[in-house]
Amino acid sequence: MIYTALFSALLFYIFPTLVGRTIYRVGEKLIQRKQTGPNESKNLSLPFISYFILGSFTIYAALLVSYFAFPNADFKQVMQFTLGIIAFIALPANLIFQIYDLSLKKYILPITISIVSGIIAYLVWQINSPYSFNWDLYEHQTLVNNIFQGRFGPITSQITDTFGFNGYTTFFHSLIAGSQSLFNLNPLEYWSVISLIHFIIVIFSSFLLAKVVTNSKPVATFAAVTTALIFDSNMSFSTLFLIPQTFTAVVFILLFSQLLTSIKKSSITPFWLVMVGIVFLLLNHFIVGLVAVGIYLFTYLYFRFPKILKDKDKKPYMFGSILALELVAIFASSFISLDSLNKGEAESFNLNLVDKFNTMKQVYGYLLALLPLGIYATLKKRDEMQNIFLFIAAGLLIIVLLNLPYVLKFFVIERYFIQIILSIGFFEIFRRITFAPLRYLGYFATILVFFLIFVINSSIWKGGLLYHNTLSHMSSYEENAGRFLKERYSENTLIISDPATQHALEPISLLNTQGSAYMSEDTRKKLIAVNNADSTEEVTEILRTIEDNLAQKPQKRLFVLSGRYFEWQKSPEKNKLSLAYNIWAPSDLSYENIHRVYDFIGDKDNFKVIFANPSMYIFEVNN
Amino acid sequence: MLRTKRMKKIIRNILFFVILIVILIITLFGLSIAKNTLVSPVGLMQIASFDNGISLFQNDRGTFYAFSPFNDYYVENGDRTSLISFDEIEGKKYKNNLEKSKFEQLSEMFKSYFRLDTPSLSYFASTNSFYDTQIIGNKLTITKKVSGIESNVENIQAFTLPFNSNDFVFDSNSNLYTYIPDRQLHLFELIYEKTLTPQLDELEIIVPSKTLYIYNTQMAGLITINASNSQTIKINRNAKLIEIEENISPNKGIYTQQLQIAILDNPKKI
């Protein structure tokens, strides 16, 4: 089974890349293009990222078209058919273009470093953990399942009410669905494997960016290895979780590296490819994509039209003014009332400067104290590209520090910049240790400290996830319950439980819930009323009023009384109404919980037990 | 001249190496450390060291079962003495080893992450006591070493474990040693297919079996005490204590006692 998951996860990246490569190469051959700008590239730098983006667009567009073309067909079959046709054309074409002309030789070192450090760090991360720690995978898999069930379109909230906020389109999910559609696989295994592949790609892209910026293999290698060991454990989660924001960030870093490489070669990425990249970034995450596009476009225009900034004397003033303006914004944001922005879920993610300092301290220890050394070493070189790199890093860092909700998410991009400046700082010290054995000892000691930080940071992040000798968000009891429901119940069935139980069961059972972990306030209040009800008849009445906004009037309602459900019900009301609060670890039923369960078992008119294990009882509610 | 140049180079190398190491050490001080650095899983429960003993608990469910010298005792010539006396507790005339340096905490956390170590705890008072744990899956062995008992002769050493009044405390013969209302008893029978017989005539009872179960109604998991042939289990309902007594001879002034515990998923697993 794991081989199927591995193959499918690899397909997520490889299939679009091969399709994109065909399109690009066919276009190059058939259309006799004239160069429209100065030194527009014929030999594309880091071509695979453009291939991937082009191929992704093709697949997404083809799926959208086939969805509207065959509205009544089984969409999973339509999907397989569409992807089959694309594969039939693209794969033989790739053979013709000779896959090995990618000149893989120069990538052997970064690929090897990325795979080795990625696998080691990932194994340490996943130690004693049977499932991926990516809490968001459950909602993304839910959306993928909905696509398989024929609910497709670009807007996430119109497919499932698990997504109340449209932060991105279904682009990312359609690629996941595409790679899962060929096999009958275990989605949890799939996500474990694809998280590792994503992690390796993050390390690889860190190497590429560091290499193009610093032109130094040792610095790039150091940046790559330490990237594996720095886990930004609050809100941005760049490395270990594959989610739209981290996917957008890593694609941006590859696009940015491609742009800088082509600039170094005195050629510029074709404008149409830049535009395709921009649309891709925006569709995959509106907010992170917007920042990425800002940086990408700024860098592109700066080097594409150098005459705009011809007067060298004015440059420092211009860049200085932008940074000063941002600094003023930091202080202003502390004084201006931003209550309207910081309401609801955002309230939980609105960290002040002290919180952010503590977050950074947790992720890096005091390593960031080396940043000034890295900045000094960079400025000393008086290299225009490095200065622009620093400017972007500083500008983005200031935005991250603003007193606004969610801005810490931008660290998903910033962390690549920080990692490289930090590596430059370290190498300012390393290069002064000329006695080789001592220098290697220095490398070893540094990596060891990074490793220790990684372990401590991971350990704190996982605090409270202990369950049955493992660390996990999910249990085998929940997985088994989900499979049972998948076999027994049809789509038009609504699962009702606490947010975390719904979140765990929905993607495995393929059944619907109201909002999953992002349950509406109205449903939360109804569940609170369930807990305060005097009789099981009253509970039945309340449960009958719970509906999904997108799939109303379910044929059946299933009420799940799990260990998590009872723990959630014991929590303060403020927590129960909060989207940021969940019972994160699985929990088995206590005697007291089962005592309560027996009240429902006793009401045979309204509740029928359909499943039970030490973690939960599932009842079919008389509709 | 050459030698001076070489000397300078060596000093420069050493200087920057030392700077690097100092930076790395300072870096570690920036890390936040969890309050309980060493928490080990034992089946459905966890064990960690706290001020009031080395305790079994379950995530945030808020109940702790502590082994500690505040209740543990020894008996000599019929006199029962707590390892830390009431006066010492009142006057806080005791110390433990929970205060740790940053680097000790880091080391513990690192070992805990890879499960290379399990919790231990020392108390220093008129008698010194050291509790250590070994864990294999859902099985826990607690070893207690007591020193500072002046007589240095064979005596009775006892582990204790407090229980709550609404816990199901029963033995392998299905004798129940806590008062549980009939309705709950009936439900227990229904769920776990086990009939328990209340034995509530006396406040202090010697358990006729070597296995005793403690089932907290608010937690999942069942604490099972597996006494050895040389150990006697007593229920002290007055003090709500389970006492596991054993005759122990000192070895170089140290009394060593061991207790085997297992955490089962629920009473059905008995």
Interface residues (C-beta under 8 A of the other chain):
Chain A: I127 N128 N358 K361 Q362 Y364 G365 Y366 L367 A369 L370 I429 F430 R432 I433 T434 F435 L438 L441 G442 A445 T446 V449 L452 I453 V455 I456 N457 S458 S459 I460 G463 G464 L466 Y467 H468 N469 T470 G563 E567 A585 S587 D588 L589 S590 Y591 E592 I594 H595 Y598 P614
Chain B: K9 I10 R12 N13 I14 F16 F17 I19 L20 I21 I23 L24 I26 T27 L28 F29 G30 L31 S32 I33 A34 V39 P41 G43 L44 Q46 N59 D60 R61 L106 M109 F110 S112 Y113 F114 R115 G137 N138 F168 Q184 L187 F188 L190 I191 Y215 N216 T217 Q218 M219 A220 G221 D265 N266
